[in-house]
Amino acid sequence: MGARVTVNYPGGKSFAENNGGGGGENASQGSQPLHFGIGTASSATVTVTWPSGTVDVVSAVPANSSIKVIEGSPR
């Protein structure tokens, strides 16, 4: 929760912040996946900035895929 995700792809850039989502926000523990549309791009670079200040970058993420990023994990 609180991680800021930026997705860079040819022709654009978008971002979102994971705020826990999952319904009632207040006292919610659910964490919904973030979804990004990248148009006709075939891949994107995903940058996650964690509340701790750690930054994880995942390059060449294929279009139409799902990834799970764990803070500080090696690629």
MOPAC internal coordinates of N, CA, C and O (Angstrom, degrees):
PM7 1SCF
backbone

  N    0.0000 0     0.00 0     0.00 0    0    0    0
  C    1.4467 1     0.00 0     0.00 0    1    0    0
  C    1.5215 1   109.32 1     0.00 0    2    1    0
  O    1.2310 1   121.54 1   -40.17 1    3    2    1
  N    1.3014 1   114.66 1   139.83 1    3    2    1
  C    1.4470 1   120.15 1   179.65 1    5    3    2
  C    1.5145 1   113.94 1    88.51 1    6    5    3
  O    1.2310 1   119.86 1   179.61 1    7    6    5
  N    1.3342 1   117.87 1    -0.39 1    7    6    5
  C    1.4590 1   120.32 1   178.43 1    9    7    6
  C    1.5230 1   109.78 1   -75.96 1   10    9    7
  O    1.2310 1   120.91 1   -42.28 1   11   10    9
  N    1.3293 1   115.86 1   137.72 1   11   10    9
  C    1.4656 1   121.46 1   176.96 1   13   11   10
  C    1.5247 1   107.36 1  -102.23 1   14   13   11
  O    1.2310 1   120.98 1   -53.47 1   15   14   13
  N    1.3341 1   115.73 1   126.53 1   15   14   13
  C    1.4564 1   121.78 1  -177.06 1   17   15   14
  C    1.5234 1   109.04 1  -114.22 1   18   17   15
  O    1.2310 1   120.98 1   -52.74 1   19   18   17
  N    1.3311 1   115.74 1   127.26 1   19   18   17
  C    1.4596 1   121.93 1   176.81 1   21   19   18
  C    1.5233 1   108.00 1  -117.81 1   22   21   19
  O    1.2310 1   120.64 1   -46.16 1   23   22   21
  N    1.3309 1   116.37 1   133.84 1   23   22   21
  C    1.4527 1   122.10 1   179.01 1   25   23   22
  C    1.5286 1   107.74 1  -118.59 1   26   25   23
  O    1.2310 1   121.02 1   -59.72 1   27   26   25
  N    1.3264 1   115.65 1   120.28 1   27   26   25
  C    1.4641 1   122.19 1   177.40 1   29   27   26
  C    1.5212 1   108.36 1  -108.59 1   30   29   27
  O    1.2310 1   120.80 1   -46.55 1   31   30   29
  N    1.3136 1   116.08 1   133.45 1   31   30   29
  C    1.4577 1   121.93 1   179.34 1   33   31   30
  C    1.5185 1   108.38 1  -147.39 1   34   33   31
  O    1.2310 1   119.86 1   -20.89 1   35   34   33
  N    1.3277 1   117.88 1   159.11 1   35   34   33
  C    1.4599 1   119.07 1   179.23 1   37   35   34
  C    1.5313 1   110.55 1   -55.22 1   38   37   35
  O    1.2310 1   120.80 1   -59.84 1   39   38   37
  N    1.3013 1   116.08 1   120.16 1   39   38   37
  C    1.4607 1   120.33 1   178.75 1   41   39   38
  C    1.5107 1   115.02 1    94.53 1   42   41   39
  O    1.2310 1   119.60 1  -179.74 1   43   42   41
  N    1.3363 1   118.36 1     0.26 1   43   42   41
  C    1.4543 1   116.69 1   179.59 1   45   43   42
  C    1.5134 1   115.86 1  -177.00 1   46   45   43
  O    1.2310 1   122.27 1    -4.02 1   47   46   45
  N    1.3128 1   113.26 1   175.98 1   47   46   45
  C    1.4676 1   122.23 1  -179.18 1   49   47   46
  C    1.5226 1   106.69 1  -153.40 1   50   49   47
  O    1.2310 1   119.98 1   -41.89 1   51   50   49
  N    1.3147 1   117.64 1   138.11 1   51   50   49
  C    1.4599 1   120.59 1   175.09 1   53   51   50
  C    1.5214 1   109.17 1  -143.04 1   54   53   51
  O    1.2310 1   121.03 1   -18.48 1   55   54   53
  N    1.3231 1   115.64 1   161.52 1   55   54   53
  C    1.4567 1   119.07 1   179.85 1   57   55   54
  C    1.5211 1   110.44 1  -146.91 1   58   57   55
  O    1.2310 1   121.68 1   -18.56 1   59   58   57
  N    1.3154 1   114.39 1   161.44 1   59   58   57
  C    1.4637 1   122.02 1   176.14 1   61   59   58
  C    1.5226 1   107.29 1  -155.04 1   62   61   59
  O    1.2310 1   121.11 1   -19.35 1   63   62   61
  N    1.3088 1   115.47 1   160.65 1   63   62   61
  C    1.4531 1   120.51 1   176.67 1   65   63   62
  C    1.5193 1   107.89 1  -120.80 1   66   65   63
  O    1.2310 1   120.82 1   -49.55 1   67   66   65
  N    1.3262 1   116.04 1   130.45 1   67   66   65
  C    1.4518 1   120.53 1   178.48 1   69   67   66
  C    1.5285 1   107.98 1   -79.67 1   70   69   67
  O    1.2310 1   120.91 1   -71.47 1   71   70   69
  N    1.3280 1   115.87 1   108.53 1   71   70   69
  C    1.4646 1   119.94 1  -177.54 1   73   71   70
  C    1.5278 1   112.49 1  -106.48 1   74   73   71
  O    1.2310 1   120.25 1  -165.22 1   75   74   73
  N    1.3079 1   117.14 1    14.78 1   75   74   73
  C    1.4532 1   120.56 1   178.65 1   77   75   74
  C    1.5027 1   112.41 1   103.27 1   78   77   75
  O    1.2310 1   120.15 1   143.21 1   79   78   77
  N    1.3207 1   117.33 1   -36.79 1   79   78   77
  C    1.4648 1   121.79 1   176.24 1   81   79   78
  C    1.5135 1   113.41 1    43.40 1   82   81   79
  O    1.2310 1   120.75 1    32.84 1   83   82   81
  N    1.2655 1   116.17 1  -147.16 1   83   82   81
  C    1.4502 1   121.52 1   171.47 1   85   83   82
  C    1.5082 1   115.75 1    73.53 1   86   85   83
  O    1.2310 1   119.13 1  -161.60 1   87   86   85
  N    1.2889 1   119.26 1    18.40 1   87   86   85
  C    1.4546 1   118.18 1   174.86 1   89   87   86
  C    1.4992 1   113.63 1   123.25 1   90   89   87
  O    1.2310 1   120.77 1    63.89 1   91   90   89
  N    1.3060 1   116.14 1  -116.11 1   91   90   89
  C    1.4504 1   122.01 1  -167.62 1   93   91   90
  C    1.5125 1   117.19 1   -74.05 1   94   93   91
  O    1.2310 1   119.40 1  -171.25 1   95   94   93
  N    1.3202 1   118.75 1     8.75 1   95   94   93
  C    1.4599 1   123.16 1   179.25 1   97   95   94
  C    1.5318 1   113.68 1    50.05 1   98   97   95
  O    1.2310 1   119.34 1   121.98 1   99   98   97
  N    1.3204 1   118.86 1   -58.02 1   99   98   97
  C    1.4572 1   121.65 1  -178.88 1  101   99   98
  C    1.5158 1   109.96 1   -65.22 1  102  101   99
  O    1.2310 1   120.10 1   -62.33 1  103  102  101
  N    1.3183 1   117.42 1   117.67 1  103  102  101
  C    1.4618 1   124.96 1   178.93 1  105  103  102
  C    1.5171 1   112.53 1    62.99 1  106  105  103
  O    1.2310 1   119.91 1  -160.86 1  107  106  105
  N    1.3416 1   117.77 1    19.14 1  107  106  105
  C    1.4543 1   122.13 1   178.57 1  109  107  106
  C    1.5196 1   109.56 1   -79.55 1  110  109  107
  O    1.2310 1   120.74 1   -39.80 1  111  110  109
  N    1.3263 1   116.19 1   140.20 1  111  110  109
  C    1.4548 1   120.19 1   177.79 1  113  111  110
  C    1.5175 1   111.53 1  -110.86 1  114  113  111
  O    1.2310 1   120.09 1   173.29 1  115  114  113
  N    1.3361 1   117.43 1    -6.71 1  115  114  113
  C    1.4507 1   120.59 1  -178.91 1  117  115  114
  C    1.5122 1   111.19 1   -68.85 1  118  117  115
  O    1.2310 1   120.60 1   -31.13 1  119  118  117
  N    1.3007 1   116.45 1   148.87 1  119  118  117
  C    1.4550 1   121.47 1   176.33 1  121  119  118
  C    1.5124 1   107.68 1  -130.11 1  122  121  119
  O    1.2310 1   120.88 1   -75.37 1  123  122  121
  N    1.3098 1   115.92 1   104.63 1  123  122  121
  C    1.4568 1   120.80 1  -178.45 1  125  123  122
  C    1.5194 1   110.14 1   -77.24 1  126  125  123
  O    1.2310 1   120.27 1   -33.66 1  127  126  125
  N    1.3452 1   117.09 1   146.34 1  127  126  125
  C    1.4672 1   119.56 1   174.59 1  129  127  126
  C    1.5239 1   110.25 1   -62.58 1  130  129  127
  O    1.2310 1   121.00 1   -31.27 1  131  130  129
  N    1.3070 1   115.69 1   148.73 1  131  130  129
  C    1.4573 1   120.85 1   174.43 1  133  131  130
  C    1.5249 1   107.53 1   -92.84 1  134  133  131
  O    1.2310 1   120.29 1   -39.50 1  135  134  133
  N    1.3166 1   117.05 1   140.50 1  135  134  133
  C    1.4601 1   122.07 1  -179.33 1  137  135  134
  C    1.5223 1   109.10 1  -120.24 1  138  137  135
  O    1.2310 1   120.73 1   -47.22 1  139  138  137
  N    1.3256 1   116.21 1   132.78 1  139  138  137
  C    1.4548 1   121.29 1   178.97 1  141  139  138
  C    1.5188 1   109.27 1  -127.21 1  142  141  139
  O    1.2310 1   120.75 1   -48.19 1  143  142  141
  N    1.3150 1   116.17 1   131.81 1  143  142  141
  C    1.4537 1   120.60 1   172.68 1  145  143  142
  C    1.5190 1   108.65 1   -92.89 1  146  145  143
  O    1.2310 1   120.29 1   -47.40 1  147  146  145
  N    1.3490 1   117.04 1   132.60 1  147  146  145
  C    1.4641 1   120.33 1  -178.68 1  149  147  146
  C    1.5264 1   111.62 1  -117.78 1  150  149  147
  O    1.2310 1   120.65 1  -156.58 1  151  150  149
  N    1.3057 1   116.36 1    23.42 1  151  150  149
  C    1.4585 1   120.37 1   176.84 1  153  151  150
  C    1.5138 1   112.06 1    60.09 1  154  153  151
  O    1.2310 1   120.47 1    48.18 1  155  154  153
  N    1.3252 1   116.71 1  -131.82 1  155  154  153
  C    1.4657 1   121.06 1  -177.31 1  157  155  154
  C    1.5287 1   112.42 1   -92.57 1  158  157  155
  O    1.2310 1   119.99 1  -175.49 1  159  158  157
  N    1.3303 1   117.63 1     4.51 1  159  158  157
  C    1.4694 1   120.69 1   179.62 1  161  159  158
  C    1.5219 1   109.93 1   -63.46 1  162  161  159
  O    1.2310 1   120.97 1   -32.71 1  163  162  161
  N    1.3292 1   115.75 1   147.29 1  163  162  161
  C    1.4633 1   119.74 1  -179.59 1  165  163  162
  C    1.5219 1   112.55 1   -92.16 1  166  165  163
  O    1.2310 1   120.22 1   164.80 1  167  166  165
  N    1.3435 1   117.18 1   -15.20 1  167  166  165
  C    1.4656 1   120.66 1   178.25 1  169  167  166
  C    1.5217 1   109.59 1  -158.77 1  170  169  167
  O    1.2310 1   121.53 1   -10.22 1  171  170  169
  N    1.3322 1   114.68 1   169.78 1  171  170  169
  C    1.4613 1   120.74 1  -178.85 1  173  171  170
  C    1.5235 1   109.15 1  -149.52 1  174  173  171
  O    1.2310 1   121.27 1   -17.28 1  175  174  173
  N    1.3331 1   115.18 1   162.72 1  175  174  173
  C    1.4633 1   121.96 1   173.00 1  177  175  174
  C    1.5158 1   107.80 1  -107.30 1  178  177  175
  O    1.2310 1   120.78 1   -52.30 1  179  178  177
  N    1.3203 1   116.12 1   127.70 1  179  178  177
  C    1.4615 1   122.32 1  -177.56 1  181  179  178
  C    1.5285 1   108.78 1  -108.15 1  182  181  179
  O    1.2310 1   120.79 1   -54.70 1  183  182  181
  N    1.3308 1   116.10 1   125.30 1  183  182  181
  C    1.4620 1   121.89 1   178.12 1  185  183  182
  C    1.5240 1   108.42 1  -117.54 1  186  185  183
  O    1.2310 1   120.61 1   -55.56 1  187  186  185
  N    1.3231 1   116.43 1   124.44 1  187  186  185
  C    1.4637 1   121.76 1   179.20 1  189  187  186
  C    1.5252 1   108.02 1  -113.00 1  190  189  187
  O    1.2310 1   120.91 1   -58.31 1  191  190  189
  N    1.3334 1   115.87 1   121.69 1  191  190  189
  C    1.4552 1   121.52 1   175.01 1  193  191  190
  C    1.5215 1   107.23 1  -106.56 1  194  193  191
  O    1.2310 1   121.07 1   -67.17 1  195  194  193
  N    1.3118 1   115.56 1   112.83 1  195  194  193
  C    1.4641 1   122.22 1  -175.51 1  197  195  194
  C    1.5306 1   110.45 1   -83.66 1  198  197  195
  O    1.2310 1   120.24 1   -22.41 1  199  198  197
  N    1.3236 1   117.15 1   157.59 1  199  198  197
  C    1.4704 1   120.39 1   178.09 1  201  199  198
  C    1.5328 1   113.05 1   -56.26 1  202  201  199
  O    1.2310 1   120.15 1   152.33 1  203  202  201
  N    1.3233 1   117.31 1   -27.67 1  203  202  201
  C    1.4672 1   121.30 1  -179.84 1  205  203  202
  C    1.5217 1   112.01 1   -73.18 1  206  205  203
  O    1.2310 1   120.25 1   165.83 1  207  206  205
  N    1.3473 1   117.13 1   -14.17 1  207  206  205
  C    1.4509 1   121.34 1  -176.08 1  209  207  206
  C    1.5203 1   112.80 1   101.89 1  210  209  207
  O    1.2310 1   119.75 1   166.74 1  211  210  209
  N    1.3141 1   118.09 1   -13.26 1  211  210  209
  C    1.4575 1   122.06 1   176.09 1  213  211  210
  C    1.5199 1   109.12 1   -63.17 1  214  213  211
  O    1.2310 1   120.39 1   -40.08 1  215  214  213
  N    1.3315 1   116.86 1   139.92 1  215  214  213
  C    1.4579 1   121.73 1   177.86 1  217  215  214
  C    1.5214 1   108.48 1  -121.92 1  218  217  215
  O    1.2310 1   120.47 1   -53.87 1  219  218  217
  N    1.3165 1   116.71 1   126.13 1  219  218  217
  C    1.4611 1   122.92 1   175.72 1  221  219  218
  C    1.5193 1   108.22 1  -113.54 1  222  221  219
  O    1.2310 1   120.60 1   -44.42 1  223  222  221
  N    1.3430 1   116.46 1   135.58 1  223  222  221
  C    1.4594 1   121.85 1   178.77 1  225  223  222
  C    1.5214 1   108.47 1  -122.53 1  226  225  223
  O    1.2310 1   120.80 1   -50.54 1  227  226  225
  N    1.3211 1   116.07 1   129.46 1  227  226  225
  C    1.4604 1   122.09 1   176.47 1  229  227  226
  C    1.5214 1   106.24 1  -118.82 1  230  229  227
  O    1.2310 1   120.90 1   -66.24 1  231  230  229
  N    1.3293 1   115.88 1   113.76 1  231  230  229
  C    1.4655 1   121.47 1  -176.89 1  233  231  230
  C    1.5184 1   111.29 1   -93.67 1  234  233  231
  O    1.2310 1   121.20 1   -22.56 1  235  234  233
  N    1.3249 1   115.31 1   157.44 1  235  234  233
  C    1.4628 1   123.61 1   173.19 1  237  235  234
  C    1.5313 1   113.06 1    54.57 1  238  237  235
  O    1.2310 1   120.55 1  -135.06 1  239  238  237
  N    1.3213 1   116.55 1    44.94 1  239  238  237
  C    1.4694 1   120.44 1   175.97 1  241  239  238
  C    1.5314 1   107.23 1   -76.62 1  242  241  239
  O    1.2310 1   119.66 1   -59.92 1  243  242  241
  N    1.3377 1   118.26 1   120.08 1  243  242  241
  C    1.4648 1   120.26 1  -177.50 1  245  243  242
  C    1.5298 1   112.12 1   -64.82 1  246  245  243
  O    1.2310 1   121.03 1   -32.19 1  247  246  245
  N    1.3291 1   115.64 1   147.81 1  247  246  245
  C    1.4660 1   120.96 1   174.22 1  249  247  246
  C    1.5251 1   109.25 1   -58.75 1  250  249  247
  O    1.2310 1   120.53 1   -25.06 1  251  250  249
  N    1.3151 1   116.58 1   154.94 1  251  250  249
  C    1.4697 1   123.28 1   177.86 1  253  251  250
  C    1.5193 1   112.64 1    58.43 1  254  253  251
  O    1.2310 1   120.48 1  -139.74 1  255  254  253
  N    1.3206 1   116.69 1    40.26 1  255  254  253
  C    1.4616 1   119.98 1   178.17 1  257  255  254
  C    1.5207 1   109.75 1  -131.82 1  258  257  255
  O    1.2310 1   121.42 1   -16.06 1  259  258  257
  N    1.3092 1   114.89 1   163.94 1  259  258  257
  C    1.4588 1   122.17 1   176.14 1  261  259  258
  C    1.5212 1   107.82 1  -118.63 1  262  261  259
  O    1.2310 1   120.94 1   -38.54 1  263  262  261
  N    1.3232 1   115.81 1   141.46 1  263  262  261
  C    1.4617 1   120.05 1   175.95 1  265  263  262
  C    1.5213 1   108.85 1  -132.10 1  266  265  263
  O    1.2310 1   121.22 1   -22.54 1  267  266  265
  N    1.3048 1   115.26 1   157.46 1  267  266  265
  C    1.4531 1   121.81 1   174.08 1  269  267  266
  C    1.5170 1   106.19 1  -122.63 1  270  269  267
  O    1.2310 1   120.62 1   -56.57 1  271  270  269
  N    1.3256 1   116.41 1   123.43 1  271  270  269
  C    1.4602 1   121.15 1  -179.21 1  273  271  270
  C    1.5263 1   108.18 1  -110.35 1  274  273  271
  O    1.2310 1   121.37 1   -55.35 1  275  274  273
  N    1.3232 1   114.99 1   124.65 1  275  274  273
  C    1.4644 1   121.13 1   178.75 1  277  275  274
  C    1.5243 1   107.66 1  -108.57 1  278  277  275
  O    1.2310 1   120.78 1   -50.64 1  279  278  277
  N    1.2937 1   116.11 1   129.36 1  279  278  277
  C    1.4598 1   122.16 1  -174.53 1  281  279  278
  C    1.5259 1   111.87 1   -50.42 1  282  281  279
  O    1.2310 1   121.44 1   -54.68 1  283  282  281
  N    1.3458 1   114.85 1   125.32 1  283  282  281
  C    1.4467 1   121.25 1   174.27 1  285  283  282
  C    1.5249 1   116.11 1    75.15 1  286  285  283
  O    1.2310 1   119.85 1  -174.90 1  287  286  285
  N    1.3334 1   117.90 1     5.10 1  287  286  285
  C    1.4605 1   120.12 1  -179.51 1  289  287  286
  C    1.5168 1   110.95 1   -76.11 1  290  289  287
  O    1.2310 1   120.34 1   -39.46 1  291  290  289
  N    1.3404 1   116.95 1   140.54 1  291  290  289
  C    1.4660 1   119.20 1   176.19 1  293  291  290
  C    1.5260 1   110.30 1   -68.37 1  294  293  291
  O    1.2310 1   120.06 1   -26.20 1  295  294  293
  N    1.3045 1   117.49 1   153.80 1  295  294  293
  C    1.4704 1   121.74 1   179.63 1  297  295  294
  C    1.4881 1   110.01 1   -87.03 1  298  297  295
  O    1.2310 1   120.10 1   180.00 1  299  298  297

